Amino acid sequence: MKEKSRGQWQTRFGFVMAAIGSAIGLGNLWAFPYKMGKGGGFSFLLIYLVFVAVIGFIIMLGELAIGRHGRGDPITSYEKVSRGWAFNGVIAVIVPILITSFYSVLGGWVIKYVITYVQELFGAGFRGLSGTDFFVSFVSGYEGLFWHVVFMAVTVFIVMMGVEKGIEKWSKVLMPALFVLLLIIIIRSVTLPGAGEGIAFMLKPDFTVFTDPKSFLSVAASAMAQMFWSLSLAMGIIITYGSYLPEESDIERNAVIIPFFDTLAAVMAGLAIMPAVFALGLDPASGPSLMFITLPEVFRQMPMGSLFGLMFYILVFFAALTSGISLLEVSTAAMVDRAHWSRKKAAVVMGVIIAVIGIPSALSQGAWSGVRPLLGMDLLDTIDYISEYTLMPICAFLSCIFISRVWGVDSVVDEVSCHGRLAFRSRKFYAFMVKYVTPLLIIILWYNSCIQPIINYVSA
């Protein structure tokens, strides 16, 4: 009865859509293309794909197993095996709270752009402003704070409805719609004159980054951080979603399907954006501004650009919303399980708390733009850095130690195989990777992405 009251996925398709929805978010549609641009295109993509196989699959399978075994939020699931390891569950709950606090700011910006492109169809959206001027005009004041609250309100509403009627129901609609819209944008992008250069940038083999160890480590660290962010790893989501899985579900198969579709969406996002950026002679490595400054310029110069811009930002909103739902679900589930709150109370209270925590990020481009607490970064980037480059790799490393040294690989095998009823085809590969290769890679890349920049900044 307890499991039923927590909720459970009604269909395998619903779970897969929800998990893919969690993975496919702004990390794919916003961060992946510009990080690929900075990382040399194909080289970044190749490194990313390798990391999905040797780190992403390993962590995802382990987190699904931990969640289904523990039948609770991350804290409860770790605690079920060893009370001394509940702290890693605490980290896994803190991370999505931090991420949601700035993610909802970005989601709010997306809502603003959707509404603007609706107005643009009637000639009143951007009011003749350039992409830069329009973006600065609304983030420099308090309008960004308003849209941040709106995005959080929509997210809370869906999470309040529960696993089956809220998360699963909406994911089954939003994710197929997202892929359809993404395909339409790709067709428009790759058919622009000069788009072939952008396609070649993504897919033409280029191994120059591998000739310089320093450049390789920098790109590899960026690819690893992007992988954690993109696959929703080490942030409690996969553990929480795994806790709603039926006993007979095939965890190994899910741990392959989810990264596959997530990576497919990331590559599709690149194909939707890069050909158009190159066709119009814009900078593919323009950073976070790619989504909110560069792309509006792309659509401005594109035939029927207002219509395609509207479709693009609707699909970005779908992606942001499904990820926002999964992020809020972690802390909501924790309050339901541990404080015994009702789901509605937990969703509303945590939503309000996160909205308040997100105020500095919402004002980071305007009223509080001068506040730069870490490595010269603004408040939004600081929270992103702490969660994505610091806490997530630490949590993932500790998960590997927990699985291989505390719970034990044999216990994971037993859980994944449903106590011997299902085949666990990759068990030998999984055992070797989780014990030795994956944690070592995480530590090396974490040092390069987190510790080394601090050392460089202090010594500069």
GILINVEN-V15260 format. One record per residue. N is the residue number from 1. RES is the residue in one letter. PHI is phi in radians with two decimals (NA if undefined). BURIAL is # if it has 9 or more other C-alpha atoms within 8 Angstrom, else .. D_LAST is the distance of its C-alpha to the last C-alpha in Angstrom with 2 decimals. Layout:
BEGIN
N & RES & PHI & BURIAL & D_LAST
N & RES & PHI & BURIAL & D_LAST
END
This chain:
BEGIN
1 & M & NA & . & 59.24
2 & K & -1.10 & . & 55.79
3 & E & -1.10 & # & 54.16
4 & K & -1.12 & . & 56.26
5 & S & -1.17 & . & 55.24
6 & R & -1.27 & . & 51.55
7 & G & 1.79 & # & 52.31
8 & Q & -2.68 & # & 52.38
9 & W & -1.06 & # & 51.82
10 & Q & -1.44 & . & 55.20
11 & T & -2.40 & . & 54.58
12 & R & -1.12 & . & 52.35
13 & F & -1.06 & . & 51.57
14 & G & -1.10 & # & 50.49
15 & F & -1.11 & # & 48.07
16 & V & -1.06 & # & 46.61
17 & M & -1.11 & # & 46.22
18 & A & -1.16 & # & 44.55
19 & A & -1.18 & # & 42.16
20 & I & -1.15 & # & 41.41
21 & G & -1.07 & # & 41.03
22 & S & -1.11 & # & 38.47
23 & A & -1.28 & # & 36.54
24 & I & -1.51 & # & 36.96
25 & G & -2.58 & # & 35.00
26 & L & -1.12 & # & 32.14
27 & G & -1.07 & # & 30.18
28 & N & -1.51 & # & 32.60
29 & L & -1.45 & # & 33.45
30 & W & -2.01 & # & 30.13
31 & A & -1.29 & # & 27.18
32 & F & -1.02 & # & 28.77
33 & P & -1.05 & # & 29.50
34 & Y & -1.33 & # & 26.10
35 & K & -1.19 & # & 24.27
36 & M & -1.13 & # & 26.81
37 & G & -1.08 & # & 26.05
38 & K & -1.28 & # & 22.34
39 & G & -1.59 & # & 23.32
40 & G & 1.61 & # & 25.81
41 & G & 1.27 & # & 28.99
42 & F & -1.04 & # & 31.33
43 & S & -1.04 & # & 28.73
44 & F & -1.07 & # & 27.28
45 & L & -1.06 & # & 30.88
46 & L & -1.11 & . & 31.95
47 & I & -1.10 & # & 29.18
48 & Y & -1.04 & # & 29.89
49 & L & -1.12 & # & 33.61
50 & V & -1.10 & . & 33.15
51 & F & -1.17 & # & 31.13
52 & V & -1.04 & # & 33.86
53 & A & -1.32 & # & 36.38
54 & V & -1.70 & # & 34.69
55 & I & -2.12 & # & 32.76
56 & G & -1.04 & # & 34.13
57 & F & -1.06 & # & 37.79
58 & I & -1.13 & # & 37.35
59 & I & -1.18 & # & 35.65
60 & M & -1.12 & # & 37.97
61 & L & -1.07 & # & 41.11
62 & G & -1.11 & # & 40.12
63 & E & -1.22 & # & 39.36
64 & L & -1.08 & # & 42.64
65 & A & -1.16 & # & 44.48
66 & I & -1.05 & # & 42.93
67 & G & -1.15 & # & 43.85
68 & R & -1.19 & # & 47.39
69 & H & -1.17 & # & 48.06
70 & G & -1.40 & # & 46.77
71 & R & 0.91 & # & 48.40
72 & G & -2.81 & # & 45.99
73 & D & -1.12 & # & 42.59
74 & P & -0.96 & # & 39.63
75 & I & -1.11 & # & 40.06
76 & T & -1.09 & # & 43.79
77 & S & -1.18 & # & 43.47
78 & Y & -1.16 & # & 41.16
79 & E & -1.10 & # & 43.29
80 & K & -1.11 & . & 46.45
81 & V & -1.51 & . & 45.37
82 & S & -2.68 & # & 43.59
83 & R & -1.06 & . & 43.14
84 & G & -1.20 & . & 40.21
85 & W & -1.80 & # & 38.28
86 & A & -1.06 & # & 38.79
87 & F & -1.08 & . & 35.18
88 & N & -1.22 & # & 34.00
89 & G & -1.15 & # & 36.39
90 & V & -1.09 & # & 34.85
91 & I & -1.04 & # & 31.39
92 & A & -1.18 & # & 33.23
93 & V & -1.59 & # & 34.72
94 & I & -1.14 & # & 31.62
95 & V & -0.97 & # & 29.65
96 & P & -1.15 & # & 32.20
97 & I & -1.13 & # & 32.44
98 & L & -1.12 & # & 28.73
99 & I & -1.11 & # & 28.97
100 & T & -1.08 & # & 32.18
101 & S & -1.11 & # & 30.76
102 & F & -1.77 & # & 28.50
103 & Y & -1.10 & # & 30.66
104 & S & -1.19 & # & 33.55
105 & V & -1.15 & # & 31.57
106 & L & -1.12 & # & 31.13
107 & G & -1.06 & # & 34.78
108 & G & -1.13 & # & 35.80
109 & W & -1.06 & # & 34.17
110 & V & -1.11 & # & 36.22
111 & I & -1.03 & # & 39.39
112 & K & -1.00 & # & 38.69
113 & Y & -1.26 & # & 38.50
114 & V & -1.04 & # & 41.68
115 & I & -1.10 & . & 43.56
116 & T & -1.12 & # & 42.20
117 & Y & -1.26 & # & 43.43
118 & V & -1.09 & # & 46.79
119 & Q & -1.14 & # & 46.99
120 & E & -1.14 & # & 45.82
121 & L & -1.05 & # & 48.91
122 & F & -1.86 & . & 50.86
123 & G & 1.43 & . & 48.63
124 & A & -2.16 & . & 47.01
125 & G & -1.33 & # & 43.74
126 & F & -1.53 & # & 40.84
127 & R & 0.95 & . & 42.90
128 & G & 1.36 & . & 41.72
129 & L & -1.36 & . & 38.03
130 & S & -1.23 & . & 35.36
131 & G & -1.00 & # & 33.41
132 & T & -1.17 & . & 30.39
133 & D & -1.12 & . & 32.62
134 & F & -1.15 & # & 34.66
135 & F & -1.07 & # & 31.77
136 & V & -1.12 & . & 30.18
137 & S & -1.12 & . & 33.66
138 & F & -1.82 & # & 34.22
139 & V & -1.50 & # & 30.83
140 & S & -1.35 & # & 30.01
141 & G & -1.84 & # & 32.98
142 & Y & -1.97 & # & 34.58
143 & E & -1.16 & . & 36.32
144 & G & -1.04 & # & 33.66
145 & L & -1.13 & # & 34.45
146 & F & -1.08 & # & 38.12
147 & W & -1.19 & # & 37.64
148 & H & -1.02 & # & 35.46
149 & V & -1.17 & # & 38.48
150 & V & -1.08 & # & 40.88
151 & F & -1.09 & # & 39.12
152 & M & -1.10 & # & 39.07
153 & A & -1.11 & # & 42.77
154 & V & -1.11 & . & 43.76
155 & T & -1.11 & # & 41.92
156 & V & -1.05 & # & 43.56
157 & F & -1.00 & . & 46.95
158 & I & -1.24 & # & 46.85
159 & V & -1.12 & # & 45.54
160 & M & -1.02 & # & 48.30
161 & M & -1.32 & # & 50.91
162 & G & 1.74 & # & 50.04
163 & V & -1.21 & # & 49.46
164 & E & -1.32 & # & 52.57
165 & K & -1.45 & # & 53.30
166 & G & -1.87 & # & 49.76
167 & I & -1.10 & # & 47.03
168 & E & -1.15 & # & 49.37
169 & K & -1.04 & # & 51.54
170 & W & -1.24 & # & 48.78
171 & S & -1.14 & # & 46.80
172 & K & -1.16 & # & 49.96
173 & V & -1.65 & . & 50.20
174 & L & -1.22 & # & 46.62
175 & M & -1.21 & # & 45.38
176 & P & -1.03 & . & 48.21
177 & A & -1.10 & # & 47.87
178 & L & -1.07 & # & 44.15
179 & F & -1.15 & # & 44.85
180 & V & -1.11 & . & 47.66
181 & L & -1.11 & # & 45.54
182 & L & -1.11 & # & 42.70
183 & L & -1.12 & # & 45.26
184 & I & -1.10 & . & 46.58
185 & I & -1.13 & # & 43.16
186 & I & -1.06 & # & 42.56
187 & I & -1.00 & # & 45.91
188 & R & -1.17 & # & 45.11
189 & S & -1.19 & # & 41.63
190 & V & -1.29 & # & 42.70
191 & T & -1.67 & . & 45.71
192 & L & -1.28 & # & 43.80
193 & P & -1.04 & . & 44.03
194 & G & 1.53 & # & 41.03
195 & A & -1.21 & # & 40.06
196 & G & -1.02 & # & 40.46
197 & E & -1.13 & # & 37.03
198 & G & -1.20 & # & 35.42
199 & I & -1.13 & # & 37.65
200 & A & -1.11 & . & 36.76
201 & F & -1.01 & # & 33.02
202 & M & -1.37 & # & 33.66
203 & L & -1.98 & . & 36.34
204 & K & -1.31 & . & 36.36
205 & P & -0.97 & . & 35.10
206 & D & -2.58 & . & 31.79
207 & F & -1.94 & . & 30.16
208 & T & -1.09 & . & 27.45
209 & V & -1.15 & # & 24.66
210 & F & -1.38 & . & 26.26
211 & T & -1.48 & . & 25.80
212 & D & -2.10 & . & 22.02
213 & P & -0.96 & . & 21.12
214 & K & -1.17 & . & 17.52
215 & S & -1.14 & # & 18.92
216 & F & -1.08 & # & 21.82
217 & L & -1.11 & # & 19.95
218 & S & -1.14 & # & 17.93
219 & V & -1.17 & # & 21.28
220 & A & -1.11 & # & 23.10
221 & A & -1.12 & # & 20.89
222 & S & -1.13 & # & 21.38
223 & A & -1.15 & # & 25.08
224 & M & -1.16 & # & 25.47
225 & A & -1.07 & # & 24.06
226 & Q & -1.10 & # & 26.32
227 & M & -1.13 & # & 29.22
228 & F & -1.03 & # & 29.04
229 & W & -1.10 & # & 28.85
230 & S & -1.21 & # & 31.54
231 & L & -1.56 & # & 33.97
232 & S & 1.06 & # & 33.67
233 & L & -1.59 & # & 32.91
234 & A & 1.01 & # & 31.71
235 & M & -2.37 & # & 32.43
236 & G & 1.38 & # & 36.04
237 & I & -1.16 & # & 37.69
238 & I & -1.16 & # & 39.19
239 & I & -1.11 & # & 40.42
240 & T & -1.11 & # & 42.01
241 & Y & -1.12 & # & 43.59
242 & G & -1.11 & # & 44.73
243 & S & -1.21 & # & 46.53
244 & Y & -1.67 & # & 48.78
245 & L & -1.31 & # & 49.82
246 & P & -1.13 & . & 53.47
247 & E & -1.03 & . & 54.24
248 & E & -1.53 & . & 55.41
249 & S & -1.18 & . & 52.39
250 & D & -1.59 & # & 50.82
251 & I & -1.13 & # & 47.24
252 & E & -1.05 & # & 46.43
253 & R & -1.12 & . & 47.66
254 & N & -1.11 & # & 45.72
255 & A & -1.23 & # & 42.50
256 & V & -1.65 & # & 43.07
257 & I & -1.12 & # & 44.36
258 & I & -1.09 & # & 41.60
259 & P & -1.09 & # & 38.64
260 & F & -1.08 & . & 40.85
261 & F & -1.22 & # & 41.52
262 & D & -1.11 & # & 38.00
263 & T & -1.15 & # & 36.70
264 & L & -1.02 & . & 39.58
265 & A & -1.13 & # & 38.58
266 & A & -1.12 & # & 34.96
267 & V & -1.15 & . & 36.24
268 & M & -1.08 & # & 38.82
269 & A & -1.10 & # & 36.19
270 & G & -1.07 & # & 34.36
271 & L & -1.21 & # & 37.73
272 & A & -1.35 & # & 38.41
273 & I & -1.81 & # & 35.20
274 & M & -1.08 & # & 33.89
275 & P & -1.00 & # & 37.18
276 & A & -1.18 & # & 37.50
277 & V & -1.08 & # & 33.94
278 & F & -1.21 & # & 34.48
279 & A & -1.04 & # & 38.02
280 & L & -1.80 & # & 36.85
281 & G & 1.22 & . & 33.96
282 & L & -1.73 & . & 31.16
283 & D & -1.51 & . & 27.67
284 & P & -1.29 & # & 27.90
285 & A & -1.92 & # & 24.16
286 & S & -1.37 & # & 24.08
287 & G & 1.35 & . & 22.75
288 & P & -0.98 & # & 24.54
289 & S & -1.18 & . & 26.16
290 & L & -0.95 & # & 28.27
291 & M & -1.27 & # & 30.75
292 & F & -1.90 & # & 31.13
293 & I & -2.15 & # & 30.49
294 & T & -1.19 & # & 30.94
295 & L & -1.12 & # & 33.98
296 & P & -0.99 & # & 35.99
297 & E & -1.19 & # & 35.71
298 & V & -1.05 & # & 36.99
299 & F & -1.18 & # & 39.94
300 & R & -1.11 & . & 40.62
301 & Q & -1.61 & . & 41.27
302 & M & -1.64 & . & 43.15
303 & P & -0.98 & . & 46.96
304 & M & 1.01 & . & 47.87
305 & G & -1.07 & # & 44.21
306 & S & -1.11 & # & 44.94
307 & L & -1.18 & # & 46.96
308 & F & -1.21 & # & 44.47
309 & G & -1.11 & # & 41.64
310 & L & -1.08 & # & 43.71
311 & M & -1.09 & # & 44.41
312 & F & -1.11 & # & 40.78
313 & Y & -1.30 & # & 39.56
314 & I & -1.18 & # & 42.54
315 & L & -1.17 & # & 41.54
316 & V & -1.12 & # & 37.93
317 & F & -1.10 & # & 39.49
318 & F & -0.99 & # & 41.64
319 & A & -1.12 & # & 38.67
320 & A & -1.12 & # & 36.65
321 & L & -1.17 & # & 39.73
322 & T & -1.11 & # & 40.64
323 & S & -1.26 & # & 37.15
324 & G & -1.06 & # & 37.11
325 & I & -1.04 & # & 40.50
326 & S & -1.16 & # & 39.36
327 & L & -1.15 & # & 36.29
328 & L & -1.20 & # & 38.52
329 & E & -1.07 & # & 41.18
330 & V & -1.10 & # & 39.11
331 & S & -1.23 & # & 38.97
332 & T & -1.11 & # & 42.48
333 & A & -1.08 & # & 43.88
334 & A & -1.10 & # & 42.26
335 & M & -1.24 & # & 44.01
336 & V & -1.14 & # & 47.27
337 & D & -1.31 & # & 47.28
338 & R & -1.73 & . & 46.04
339 & A & -1.68 & . & 47.04
340 & H & 1.03 & . & 50.11
341 & W & -1.37 & # & 49.48
342 & S & -1.23 & . & 51.21
343 & R & -1.03 & # & 49.15
344 & K & -1.09 & . & 49.50
345 & K & -1.09 & . & 48.33
346 & A & -1.10 & # & 45.36
347 & A & -1.14 & # & 44.25
348 & V & -1.18 & # & 44.66
349 & V & -1.09 & . & 43.01
350 & M & -1.17 & # & 39.98
351 & G & -1.09 & # & 39.78
352 & V & -1.15 & . & 39.78
353 & I & -1.03 & . & 37.16
354 & I & -1.15 & # & 34.83
355 & A & -1.06 & # & 35.56
356 & V & -1.19 & . & 34.54
357 & I & -1.06 & # & 31.31
358 & G & -1.39 & # & 30.59
359 & I & -0.99 & # & 31.00
360 & P & -1.02 & # & 27.28
361 & S & -1.15 & # & 26.53
362 & A & -1.13 & # & 29.51
363 & L & -1.74 & # & 28.25
364 & S & -1.20 & # & 24.57
365 & Q & -1.69 & # & 25.23
366 & G & -2.24 & # & 27.38
367 & A & -1.02 & # & 28.13
368 & W & -1.94 & # & 25.05
369 & S & -1.15 & # & 22.62
370 & G & -1.42 & . & 20.50
371 & V & -1.49 & . & 19.98
372 & R & -2.31 & # & 16.67
373 & P & -1.38 & # & 16.58
374 & L & -2.49 & . & 14.18
375 & L & 0.92 & . & 10.88
376 & G & 1.32 & . & 12.03
377 & M & -1.55 & # & 15.24
378 & D & -1.28 & # & 18.70
379 & L & -1.12 & # & 21.31
380 & L & -1.12 & # & 23.02
381 & D & -1.15 & . & 20.04
382 & T & -1.13 & # & 18.99
383 & I & -1.11 & # & 22.50
384 & D & -1.05 & # & 22.50
385 & Y & -1.11 & # & 19.35
386 & I & -1.09 & # & 20.86
387 & S & -1.40 & # & 24.18
388 & E & -1.35 & # & 23.59
389 & Y & -1.70 & # & 20.59
390 & T & -2.00 & # & 21.12
391 & L & -1.26 & # & 24.76
392 & M & -1.12 & # & 26.63
393 & P & -1.09 & # & 25.53
394 & I & -1.09 & # & 26.15
395 & C & -1.08 & # & 29.54
396 & A & -1.16 & # & 30.43
397 & F & -1.06 & # & 29.64
398 & L & -1.14 & # & 31.77
399 & S & -1.11 & # & 34.47
400 & C & -1.08 & # & 34.73
401 & I & -1.13 & # & 35.15
402 & F & -1.04 & # & 37.66
403 & I & -1.17 & # & 39.68
404 & S & -1.46 & # & 39.77
405 & R & -1.98 & . & 40.08
406 & V & -1.86 & . & 41.54
407 & W & -1.23 & # & 43.69
408 & G & 1.68 & # & 44.28
409 & V & -1.06 & # & 44.44
410 & D & -1.06 & . & 48.24
411 & S & -1.20 & . & 48.15
412 & V & -1.13 & # & 45.93
413 & V & -1.02 & # & 48.39
414 & D & -1.10 & # & 51.25
415 & E & -1.22 & # & 49.71
416 & V & -1.12 & # & 48.74
417 & S & -1.45 & # & 52.20
418 & C & 0.93 & # & 53.96
419 & H & 1.05 & . & 55.45
420 & G & 1.60 & . & 56.52
421 & R & -1.42 & . & 58.01
422 & L & -2.04 & # & 55.35
423 & A & -1.33 & . & 53.96
424 & F & -1.99 & # & 50.34
425 & R & -1.18 & . & 49.87
426 & S & -1.77 & . & 46.27
427 & R & -1.06 & . & 46.61
428 & K & -1.19 & . & 45.84
429 & F & -1.07 & . & 42.81
430 & Y & -1.10 & # & 41.62
431 & A & -1.05 & # & 42.22
432 & F & -1.16 & # & 40.28
433 & M & -1.17 & # & 37.29
434 & V & -1.24 & # & 36.97
435 & K & -1.42 & # & 37.31
436 & Y & -2.16 & . & 35.00
437 & V & -1.26 & # & 33.24
438 & T & -1.06 & # & 32.07
439 & P & -1.10 & # & 30.40
440 & L & -1.15 & . & 28.65
441 & L & -1.06 & . & 27.31
442 & I & -1.06 & # & 26.15
443 & I & -1.13 & # & 24.20
444 & I & -1.06 & . & 22.50
445 & L & -1.29 & # & 21.56
446 & W & -1.10 & # & 20.66
447 & Y & -1.05 & # & 18.08
448 & N & -1.25 & # & 16.58
449 & S & -1.62 & # & 16.83
450 & C & -1.99 & # & 16.00
451 & I & -1.32 & # & 14.33
452 & Q & -1.06 & # & 12.05
453 & P & -1.06 & # & 10.36
454 & I & -1.15 & # & 9.89
455 & I & -1.08 & . & 8.49
456 & N & -1.10 & . & 5.97
457 & Y & -1.19 & . & 5.25
458 & V & -1.18 & . & 5.60
459 & S & -1.41 & . & 3.82
460 & A & -1.24 & . & 0.00
END
